[in-house]
Amino acid sequence: MSNKLTSKRVFWYAVVAGLAFIVLFAFVYPFVMVAVVPWYNKLIGVKEPTGEEPPTGYIYSGNLQITLPEYDVYDDSAKTPTSVVTKIWHADKATLFGSVTADGTDVITGEVTEADLGVLYMSVDHAATTTWYLDPTVTDANSNYLTEHFLWDVDDDGILEYGFKIAVTSLSPLKAGETQKAITIGQYFYDCDVTGLNIVAVTNPTSADLSGASYIDLYATGYVDAVTRGDGFKLVRVELTMPNAANETYVDDGKVKNVWVELAGSKGGDTYKWTTLSWQAGQDRYLVWEAQDVTQEAYGKIVFYDQNMGATDVSYKVHIQGANFAAAAVWNPTIKLTFINPAGTISTDTLAITFTDT
């Protein structure tokens, strides 16, 4: 009998304990979640609601003010790239929402319509300035409202501008007393420096082994001078040209092979390295790299003198494997860089380099 009573008591104790736990959990749980959930969401990068989120299914329409501050990619400092024209377009990409020419107080105000379905587009045209390149990737990455970027001949003049898609679907309805919503889209630029650029040689290699039968590796080095730290330029073509037919025979006869070119100067101090060069005997050159369209600034490759690139500006390196040179023979290609400024003006600079048997 006592065993049965003991079993029943244990059972009822367990039931009571379970009910007590449930009641306690129901009371404590909300307080625990209020404290823990925001901490956990922050830990895993989940954005907390701001209280301004639109109701489910709501898409904003109404007056919108768009502020457009400009920044230098180099150090995030505020800049005023005058003559840059920004236009905002409705969702049809044909009806103008508003426009502004940069002067440091750049604001565009217009009406988002129901037909826009929460989408606008932005075009940026810097063809009238020679001092600033827009960086669409950095601009896109630094705005919560930009969802993509692309090239866009917005005025049908044959010159590509930069296009961005703007999503304002996250905007909540206007509250009592509000007449408009406001957003900010920062634009990021590189300061252009193509004036007085000069390629300078540091090393023109020599070796007695060039006349041997075994290939040896040699490197010509130097840099592009007169680039201001924090500025950059855009390339549309890189070449190694041959001054005469005799220089071409070094390549045609296999005395020179495995040619590659490296150029320091992307953001962060990285390098561009071109290892697959196109030998074009009819044009007396190695085509190292060429933009999709050399007349379009938008296709250019930015070369940037960043903080950690040393004192010799933007450095180059030309590598060859050479063998079977005649005694004291010289292979002397010419480095040719073709630049384009924001307005689309093209310029070039050249430097003859040498690989010499001694």
LODRENLO-879121 format. One record per residue (C-alpha): residue in three letters; x, y, z. Coordinates in steps of 0.25 Angstrom, whole numbers, plus 5000, padded with zeros to 4 digits. Example, Ala and Ser with C-alpha at 12.3 -4.5 7.8 and 13.67 -1.06 7.14 Angstrom:
ALA504949825031/SER505549965029/
***
This chain:
MET500050005000/SER501150105004/ASN501850074991/LYS500550114983/LEU500350244991/THR501850274989/SER501650254974/LYS500350344973/ARG501050454981/VAL502250454971/PHE501250464960/TRP500450574966/TYR501750644970/ALA502250634955/VAL500850684950/VAL500950804959/ALA502350834956/GLY502050834941/LEU500850924943/ALA501751024951/PHE502751024940/ILE501751054929/VAL501151164937/LEU502551224941/PHE503051204926/ALA501851274921/PHE502051394930/VAL503551404928/TYR503651374913/PRO503251504908/PHE504251584917/VAL505351484913/MET505051504898/VAL505051654899/ALA506451654904/VAL507051534896/VAL506451554882/PRO507051684879/TRP508351644884/TYR508351514876/ASN507851594863/LYS508951684865/LEU509951574866/ILE509551504853/GLY509251634845/VAL507751644845/LYS507251784843/GLU506351824854/PRO504951884851/THR504952034852/GLY503452054854/GLU503452114840/GLU503251994832/PRO502052004822/PRO500851914824/THR500851784817/GLY500551804802/TYR500751964803/ILE501552034792/TYR501952174794/SER501452284785/GLY501552434788/ASN502552544789/LEU503952504791/GLN505252584793/ILE506552524789/THR507852574795/LEU509152544787/PRO510352574795/GLU511752544787/TYR512952474793/ASP514352444790/VAL514652294789/TYR516052314794/ASP515652364808/ASP514152384808/SER514252534809/ALA513152624804/LYS513452674790/THR512752764780/PRO512952704766/THR512352824758/SER511752794745/VAL511252654748/VAL509852644744/THR508952554752/LYS507452514747/ILE506452434754/TRP505452364745/HIS504052294747/ALA503952144746/ASP503752154731/LYS505152214729/ALA504652314720/THR503852414729/LEU504752514736/PHE504552524751/GLY505552634753/SER507052674751/VAL508152754757/THR509552794753/ALA510552774764/ASP510852894772/GLY510952844787/THR509552864790/ASP508952754782/VAL507452724784/ILE506452664775/THR504952674778/GLY503752604771/GLU502552524772/VAL502652364772/THR501352324765/GLU500552194767/ALA501052144753/ASP502452144758/LEU502152034767/GLY503252084777/VAL504352084766/LEU505152204761/TYR506452214753/MET507652304754/SER508552344743/VAL509952414745/ASP510652484734/HIS512052544736/ALA512352574722/ALA512452724725/THR513552704735/THR514952664734/THR515252644748/TRP514352534754/TYR514052394750/LEU512852334757/ASP513052194763/PRO511752124761/THR512052004770/VAL512452084782/THR511252174780/ASP510352054779/ALA510951984791/ASN510752104800/SER509252124798/ASN508152044804/TYR507252094793/LEU508052054781/THR507851914776/GLU508651904763/HIS509551984754/PHE509751984739/LEU510252064727/TRP509152144720/ASP509152244708/VAL508052324715/ASP508152434705/ASP508352354692/ASP509652424689/GLY510452304687/ILE511252324700/LEU510952234712/GLU510452294725/TYR510352214739/GLY508952164742/PHE508452124756/LYS507152054760/ILE506552124772/ALA505552044781/VAL504652124790/THR503752014794/SER504252014808/LEU503652154811/SER502452164820/PRO501152244817/LEU501152394820/LYS500752424835/ALA499852534839/GLY500652664837/GLU501652604827/THR501652654813/GLN502852574807/LYS503852464810/ALA505352484809/ILE506452394805/THR507952414803/ILE508752344792/GLY510252374793/GLN511052374780/TYR512552334781/PHE513652394771/TYR515052374768/ASP515852504766/CYS516452494751/ASP517852524749/VAL518352504735/THR519152634733/GLY520652624732/LEU520652474733/ASN522052414730/ILE522552274730/VAL523852254737/ALA524852134736/VAL525452084748/THR526051954743/ASN526451914729/PRO526951774731/THR528251714725/SER528851574725/ALA529951504718/ASP529051384718/LEU528051444708/SER528951384697/GLY528951244703/ALA528051134698/SER527251124711/TYR526151224714/ILE526351324726/ASP525351414733/LEU525551564732/TYR524751674738/ALA524651824733/THR524151914744/GLY523752054746/TYR522552144749/VAL521552254744/ASP522052384750/ALA521252504754/VAL520052434759/THR519552504772/ARG519352414784/GLY517852384785/ASP517552414770/GLY517552324758/PHE517352314743/LYS516552224734/LEU517252134724/VAL516552084711/ARG517752014705/VAL519151954709/GLU520151914698/LEU521551874696/THR521851934682/MET523051894673/PRO523952004667/ASN524351924655/ALA524251794648/ALA525551744655/ASN524851754668/GLU523651674663/THR524551554659/TYR524951534674/VAL523551494676/ASP523251424662/ASP524551344664/GLY524251304678/LYS525451374685/VAL524451444694/LYS523251374700/ASN522351374712/VAL522151524712/TRP521251584723/VAL521051714729/GLU520651764743/LEU520151894747/ALA519951944761/GLY518752034764/SER517351974767/LYS516652014780/GLY517351954792/GLY518751954786/ASP518451824777/THR519051804763/TYR518551774749/LYS519251664743/TRP519151624729/THR519751484725/THR518951454712/LEU519451564702/SER519051564688/TRP520251564678/GLN519751654666/ALA520951654656/GLY520151734646/GLN520051844656/ASP521451824661/ARG521051804675/TYR520651724687/LEU519251764691/VAL519251754706/TRP517851794709/GLU516751884702/ALA515451934707/GLN514151884700/ASP514052014693/VAL515252114695/THR514352234693/GLN513552204705/GLU514052254718/ALA513052154725/TYR513852034720/GLY515152094725/LYS515952024735/ILE516252114747/VAL517752124752/PHE517752184766/TYR518952234774/ASP518552184788/GLN519152204801/ASN519952074802/MET520652074788/GLY521952134792/ALA522652264787/THR522852224773/ASP521352244769/VAL520752144760/SER521752034757/TYR521851944745/LYS522651814742/VAL522851744729/HIS523351604729/ILE523951524718/GLN524551384716/GLY525751414706/ALA526751324699/ASN527651314687/PHE527951454686/ALA529151504677/ALA530251554686/ALA530051694691/ALA528651684684/VAL527551774690/TRP525951754690/ASN525351884692/PRO523851894692/THR523052014695/ILE522052024707/LYS520852104702/LEU519752144711/THR518452204706/PHE517652294716/ILE516252344716/ASN515752464725/PRO514352474730/ALA513952564718/GLY514452454708/THR515752524704/ILE516752414700/SER518252434702/THR519552344702/ASP520852334708/THR522052234704/LEU523352184709/ALA524352104701/ILE524951984710/THR526051894707/PHE526451754710/THR527951744707/ASP528951624705/THR530351664711/
***
